[in-house]
């Protein structure tokens, strides 16, 4: 897949007229339809005046090739974090609401449970010894203080996820560091949950988070890996069309 053309098809070409004469000549062409300038992303000529002009060093640094693919992956991760944050925030609101309705919900649960029992029996599920039913009953005995602490913890977790999602969507380097640190900090808890009960959902979540941490560390050169931030910027700059053409000059 040509990521450059794909991105230009969605967002349009990015053209720039550098002040340096030799470099300007390499990016400019005259056609029967009028002047044309090379796109800084895909390298094709776009008819019309350049969108920007000035010294080459002031030109926008446009991601190209693999950098576009990496940005797409980062934004997919951002969406996952943002959606997770909204779900956790909804859970925090539910717990907060639940703290004042335990007694009523407990009465409704116990009165409706016999109505569900015949259906459960048809599927061979024993509600009498069901661990799910036991956990629900235990939740009705939790104190208001415990529920408030749980709601506050969930809300804090949701805020962390939302900050990660917004920062990653904006492709901010601080967000990449924040995501790696926050995700790695919760990995021991996810591993502990697996020791309590193994489910495909928990295994998938653990593997996804481990892969996200490794991906960010390596591709974004965090914490000095593979040369750190300077090497990451140099790689992006070295792939710039203006830098390629400057080297040719």
N, C-alpha and C positions, 0 to 999 in steps of 0.2 A: 504494500500500500504506500502511495506517495502522500505522506502526511502534510507536506507543504501545499500541494494542490488541493488536498481535501480541506485544509484550513482556509485557504484563500477562497474556495468555493463557498464556504459558509460565512466568512467574515469580510471578504473583499481583499484586493491587493493593497500592499503598503509600499508606496513609492517615496523617494527622497532625492533631492537634488543637492549634492555636496558642493561646497564652494571650490574645492580643489579641482583645477581644470582637467588634469589627466583622468582623475577618478570620475569626474562628471561626464567626460566623453565616453567612458566605458559603460555608463549606465543609461545614456541617452541615445535615442535614434530618431530619425526623421522618416515618416511614412506618408503615403498618399493621403491617409486620413488625418495626418497631423503629427505632432511630436509624440513620442512614447518614452516611458521610463521603465526600467527593470524593477520588478517587484522584489523587495528585500527578503521576502519569504520564499516564494517559489521560483524566482529568477526569470519569469516570463515578462515580456514587454506589455505594458498596459497603456492604451491610448489615452492621451490627455496630459494636463499639467501635473507636475509632481505634487503630492499631498503636503510635503514639507521641504524645507531648504535650510542650508546653513553649513557650518563646519561638519566634516564627517564624524568627528568625535561626539557631536551633539545629536547624531541620528538615533532614532529609537532602536534599542537592541531587541530584535525580533527573534523569538525562538524558532528553530528550524529542525526538520527531520525528527530525530529521536527525542529532542527536547519537547516537541509538540505531543508526541506519544506519552512521555512522562507526565506532562501537564494534565493530559486526559485521565491517566491513571490516578493522579493525585486528586483530581476533582471527583472521580468515582468514590475514592476513599472519603472525600469531604461529604458527599451526599450520604454515605453510610453512617458517618459519625453524626451528621445533623439529624437524620431520621431516628437514630438510636437515642440521641439526646431528647427529642420530642417525646418518644415513647416512655423514657425514664421519667421525664417531667410529668407526663400524664399519670404514671404510677405514683409519683409523689403526691399529686393532687388527690388521687384516689385514697391513699393512706390517710391524708389529712382529713378528708371527708369521712372516712371510715371511723375515725377516733370518736366521733360523736354519735355514731349510729350502730355501735356494736350490739347493744341489747336488742334493738329492733331487728337487725339483720340476723342475729342468733335465733330469735323466735321464728322469723320467716324461714330460715334454713331448716330448723328442726320440724316445722310444720309441713314443709314441702318435701322433705326427704322421703317420707313414706310413699309419696306419689311417684317418685322416680324409681323406687326399688323394683317394681315389676318389670320396667323396661331394662334396668340393669341386669336383672336375673335372666332375661331372655338372651342377653349377650354374654352370660356367664361371668358377670362381674359382681363380686360380693361387696356390697356397701358396708356391711357390718365390720369387716376387718380392713376396710380400705384405708391406706395411708393418706390419701388425698383428703378424705373426710376427716381423719384425725387432725391433719394440719389445719384445716379450716376451723375446726372446733377450738384448736389451740389459739388461733388468731383472735377468737372472740374473747379470750381471757387475758390478752395483753393489756397492760396499763396504758393510760393516756400518755404518760411520760415516754414510754418505750415507743409508742406509735409516732410521737412528735420527733423523737430522735431518728427513727427510720425515715420519716418524711423529709427531714432536714438532710440526711445523708443522701437520699435519692436525688433531692434537688441539687445538692452540690455536685454529685456525679453527672447529672444532666447538664449543668452549666459547663463542666469540663468538656463534655462531648460537644456541646454547641460551640464553644470557643474553638475547639479543634476544627470542627466542620467549617466555620466561617473563615478561620485563618487559612486552612488548606485550600478552600475555594478561591481565595484571593492570592494564592500561591506565595504566601509570606514565609520567609525562612524561619522566623521565630516559631511559626505554627508547626513546622516540621520537627523542630527540636521539642516543642511542647508535646506533640503527639507521641513521639518516641518515648519520652520520659513518662508521660501519663500512662501510655499503653503498657510499657514494661513494668510499671509499678503495680498494675493490676494482674499481671500474669501469674504471680504466686497464688493469688486468690482463685483464679480460674483453674489452676492445677489442683488446688485443694478441693474445689467443688467436684472435680473429676474423681478424686479419691472417695468422695461421699457417694456419688452416683454417676455412672458413665452413661451419657446420652449422645446421640449423633449431633444434636444441636450444640452441646457444650464442646465436643471435640472440634466441630467445624469452627466455632467462635475462637477457640484457642489457636487453631492452626492459622486462621485468617489474621489474627492479631500478631502472631509470631512472624508471619510472612510480611505484614505491613511494616513491622519494626525493622526487619532485615532489609527490605526494599528501600525504605527511607534512609537508613544508615549508609547503604552502599551507593545508591544512585545519586543521592543528594550530598554525599561526602560529609556527613555530619560528624562532629566531635573530632575533626582532623583526619578522618579516614580518606584515603586516596587523595591526599593533598588539601583537604578541607575546603573552606569557602573560596579561597583564592583560586584553587584548581577548578572548582565548579564554575566560577565566573570566567576564567580563562578558556574553559572548554566551550562555554556559550558564546564568548566573544570570537573564538577561533573559527566557529562555524558560521559567523555572520557573513553575509554576502559582501558587505562593504570591506571587511577585513580580507576576504578572499581576493577581491578585485584590487585592493591596495597592495597586497603581496604581489599580484601579477604586474602591477605598474612598477 
